[in-house]
């Protein structure tokens, strides 16, 4: 794992999860993911950007959020939280965001 500016440089989502946990954070803990009904996409953009989806209730659509991991292990939300309903749109946006980092 390398560090790039203020963002971490990870090769995969496993490294992102490990860095977050090693720094004492619980973003990826089963309890946190379960509470928000979160799903973490496996694809990592630019070594730090990834997509999560959350579902607020069974009758509501699953919505997507672009996030990044900082070098200190914290997770930063880069897009509007739970504003997107199309995963393809989020993936394209993730590519654009990681190019700016």
Secondary structure, DSSP 8 states (H G I E B T S, - for coil): -EEETTEEE-SSHHHHHHHHHHTT--TT-HHHHHHHT-EE-S--BTTTEEEEEEESSTTS-EEEEEEEEBTTS-EEE-S-TT-B--HHHHHHHHHHHHHH-
